[in-house]
Amino acid sequence: MKSRAAILYGPTRSFSIEEIEVDEPKEGEVLVKLVATGLCHSDWHFAKGQSPVRFPMVVGHEGAGIVEKVGPGVTEVKPGDHVVLCYIPACGKCRWCLSGLAALCDRGILLTQGTQLDGTFRMHKDGQDIAQFALVSAFSEYTVCPVDSVIKIDPDLPLDRACLVGCAVPTGWGAAVNRARVRPGETVAIFGTGGVGMNAVQGAAMAGAEKVIAIDLVDWKLEKAKEFGATHTINPTREDPVQRIMDITHGVGADATILTAGLVTPNLLATATRATRKAGRTVIVGLIGLDPNEPATHPLDLMFMLMAKEVFGTIFGHNVPRIDIPRLLDLYRDGKLKLDELVTHRYRLDQINQAYQDLEEGKVIRGVLLFD
């Protein structure tokens, strides 16, 4: 079947909108017609060359749509079902899945390989194989993915909001609730209030944090963070975030700091740990890397160890997709989780390059790509 898709041919900072061929689903696979896809910073890292992948590739991983066709052996969904795509096709059998860590499933090694589970490709153009990111490639009108990558949802849920629980919402919310283990009465500082960070803000607030401190370089995002539960805001261009956090906590420091910036540099990590109390927790969510325009001037120091501070990584907010995606949508339906407010702007497929320019310039919390 023919499908229009946004293709990356390399770290060119630009997507090419072209028509590709998408194969029929094989055994254990599902063909999905995309309705909406969230524009995540992770996909933009590939366009900038900050993460290695196999090119050419169709990226996009925060999608929602309608099942068009199922392959042999698929019984979990049927044509017409509404689904959210999950970029981690948890097998349910490996050590990590059986330990409740489905986000760390051994299949994760396939996320940037570009093939389906059987090692072959489903997308092609002019005889050339097109790689799929995370086995889903949600920047395409149609995609084929493993049945383990689709999670059925109720048909009344708006897909242009539901798509956000494929990545941004559980990643940020879970970073606060599951990984930082925020408890009632605590103080939490979130560095970066984009699509993921804003969900860390509302996750911390929902977990009962007394003080939720949002830190960002963009003032309008800080104002928006108050809608999601932030009690204090800091713009580092005007005040030292460490000193301000110490002032707010009477010299103690935050119980937990969460790094949801698009790029977590050594300086940012050092800043967050300095703002964290003794034996406090720092959770790294964003991509770790170096900013060529920012020399590393604040490395971790000996006090980090002597004060027994902890640093954690996380993926997908340490959620179990098949359990927590429906749970988060139930919270949205009950009016307890904000999804509508996350969507700043909606774009068509041929506007994807403008959409990522807007993201780079701090103009959106979450942009959503809509398909006809």
N, C-alpha and C positions, 0 to 999 in steps of 0.2 A: 504494500500500500504506500501511496505517496504522502509525504508529510512535510510541512514547512518547519524548519528548525534553525536555531541560532548555533552556528558552528565556530569553534575556536581552532584556528590552524597553527597556533603557537602563542607565545606570550606577547601578543600584539596590542593588548588593551583595546581590542575591538572584536565584535562578533560579526560574522557574515551570515545574513539571512538567505537560506537556500532551500531548494526542494530536495529531499532525500527519499530513499526507499526504506521502508520498515518491513521486516519479515513477519510472517505469521508466527504466532506464539507456538513454541514447542512444548514438550511434556513438562508440566509443572510451571508453565508461564502464563502470563496474562497480557493481553493487549488493552491499553487504556487510552481513551481520548481525554487529553488534558483540558481542563476548564480554567484553572488558575494555578500560578506558580509564584511563590515568594522569591524576591530577589535578595539572596543572601550574600554577604561579603565573602564567604568561603569560595564561591564560584568565581568571584572577581580576583581572588588570589591567583588562580590559574591563568587568568588573562594578563596578570602582571608578572608572571613568572616567579611568584613567591612559593609555589608548591609544584613539584614535578608531576606531570601526568603524560599519558600517551596521546599525542596529537595525530590527526585531527580528532576532536572530541566534541560531543554535545554534552554540556554540563547542565546544571539545574538539578536540584534535589528536594525542593520544598513544594511538591506538587499535589494537586487534588483533581480528580476527574471522575469519569464514568467508564466502567468496564465495557469494552466493545466486543471482546471475544476471549475465550479461555482455551488453553491447550489441553491435550489429553491428561487425564488424571486430576484435574483441578476441580475440587468440590467446595472449596471455601467461599468462592464468589461466583457470580454468574453475570452474563451480559445485562446491563442496566443498573447494576449496583454502583453506588457512590462510594468512592474510596479515597483515602489519603495515602500517598506514597511515603515509604520509609526508606531512608538511605542505608539502613543497616538490615539486611535480610537475615535476621537471626534464625539459626537452624533449629534451635530448641533442644539440641542433643550434645553439644560440646560442653566442656568443663565450665565455661563462662556462662553460657545460657542456663545450665543446671544450677549454677550458683546464684542466680538472680541478677547476673550482669550481662543481659542480652546485648547491651550496647557494645560489649567487648567480644562479641561472637567471633570465632576464628574466620568466618567469611569476610571479616573486615579487610583482610589482605587483598580482596578483589576490588576495593572501592575505586582505585585509580588504574586498574589493569585494563579496563575498557571492554571486557567480554562479559558474556553471561556465565552462569555457573558451569556450563559444559565446556567453557573455553572458546566458544565461537561468538561471532558478532551478529547483531540483528539490524544494524543500521549501515547503509551503504550509499555511495554516490559515485556514479560513473565508474563502477567496478572497483572502487576503493572502499575498504572497511572504514566505518566511522566508529570510534570508541564511545562507549557510554560511561558517564561518571556515576559511580555508586550503583550501577546496574539499572538506573532509572531514567536518567537524561530527561529531566522535566522541562527543558527549554525546547521541546518539540511538540507539535500538535498531537502526535500519536507516539506512544512508546511501548516497548515490550519489556517486561521485567518479571522476576520470579514472583510466584504467588506469595512467598514469604515477605515480599516488599510492599504488599498492598494490605491495607487495613480497612475493612468495611465500616462505613459510618451511616448514620440515619440520613435518609434522603432530604429531610427538611432543613438540614444545616447548610448555610450558605458556603459554597465551595471556595469563594474568594476570601473567606475568613478561615475556613477549616484547613486550608493549605498550610497555614502558619504553624499548626501543631505538628507538621512534618519535620520542623527543625527549630525555628527561633523560640517558640514558646516553651517546649519542654527543655531545651538546652539552657535557657536563662532561668526559668522557674526551678528546674531541677538542680541547677548549680547552687541555688540558695537553699532549697528545701532538702535535697538529698545529699549533696556533697559538702556544702558548708554547714549543714545540720543546724540551721538557724533555730533558736529556741525563743519562746516568749520573753520579752524584756531585754533582748540583746540589741547591740548596735551593729549595723551592717553598712559597709561602704562599698558602693558599686562604681568602678572606674569604666565609664563608657555607657552611654544610654541610647544606643541604636536598637535594632530589633531584638537582639538577644539581651542586652543590658536592661532594657525597659521591662523585660519579663523577669529578670533577676530582681528588679525593684519590686514588682508586684508579688513575686514569690516570697521575698523577705517579709513584706508587709503581711501577706496571708499567713506566714508562719508565726506571726506575733511579735516581730521586732519592734522595740519601742522607738528606736531611731533608725531611719533608713536614709543614708547620705548618698546622693547622686552626684557624681563628678563627671564633667564633660566640658569641652571647649566651646560648645555651641549653646548660647543662652536660651534659645527657644526650646531646645530639647530638655534643658533643666526645668523650665516652666512646665513642660509636658509631663516630666517625671513626677510632678506633684499629683497629677491625676492618677498615677499608678501606685501611689503610696509613699513617695519620698517626703520626709519631714524636713530635710536640710539639703541645700544644693551648694556646690562649689565649682567655680570656673578657675582652673589652674593658671590662666593667663592673668588673673587679678589677685590671687592669694595662694599661699603655699598650702596644698591640700593636707600635708602631714600636720602642720601646725594647727590648721583649722579643725581637723579631726581630733587632735589632742585637746583643743579648747572645748569642743562639744562634749567630750568624754571626761573632762576634768583631769586630763593628763594620763588617762588609762590606755586609750587606744581602742580601736574597733574590735569587737569580738571576732568578726569575720570581714575580710575584704574579698571582693570578687572582681576579677579582671575580664571584662567583656569588651574591651577595646578591639578594633579590627586587627591590630598588630600589637602584641605584648612584647615590648622591648625590655632589655636588662634594666634600663632606668625606671620604667614603669613598675616592674616587679620589685625593684628595690624600694621604690616609693611606697608601694602597697604594704610591704612587710614592715617598713618603718612605722606605718600608720596602724599596724595591728598590735593588739595588746600581748602581754606575756602569755605564752601557750595558746595564742589565738590561731585562726585558720585563714590561709590565703588560697583561693581557688582560681586556677588559670583556665579560662575558657577560650580566649582568643588565640590566634596563631602566634607562636613564639618566633621572633625573628629580630633582625637588626634594621634600624632605620638609617639609611645612608646619610640622611641630613641631621642625624642626632647621635653624636658620639656617646659611647657608654661612659658616663662620668659618675654614676652612683651604683657601684657593684654591691652585692650583698656583703655584709660585714660580719665579724665574729659575733656580734650581739644577737644575730639571727639564731645562732645555735644556742648561745648561753641563755636566751630567753625562752627556749623550748617552743619556738614558733613552728607551725606546720605549713607546708605548701603542698597542694594537691592539684592534679590534673583532672579533667573530666571530659567525657564525650557524651553527647545527647543528654546531658544533665543527670547521668546515672539513672535514667528511666528505663523501664521495660516497655518497648514500643507498643506491643499488642495489648498491654494492660493500661498504660498511662495515657496513650493518645485518646482512647474513648473516655477515660476519666477526666482529662482536661476539657474535652468537649462537653461533658456533663456539667462541669463547673461553669463553662461559658453559658450553657443553656439556662443554668440556675441564676445567672447574673453575678456570679462570684469571680469570674475571670474575664478580663478585658481583652477582646480580640478586635472589635470594630475600631477602637481607638488607636490600634497599632498601625492601621493602613493609612499612610499619608497620601499616597498617590497610586493610581492605576495606569498601566501602560499597555499598549499593544505590542505584539512581537517585534514589529519593525522599529519600535522605539527603545529597544533594550539598551543600546549604547548610550542614549540620552539618560535612561534610567540609572545606569551605573555612574554616569557623570554626576547626576544629582546626588547619588549616594556618597561619592567621593567628596562632594562639596557640602555635605552635612545638611541636605535639604529634606531628607526623609527619615522617618523612623523605620518603616518597612514599605517598600514599593511592591506592588503585586502586578504580575504579568497576566493579562487576560487573553484567552484564545477565542476565536469565533466559534 
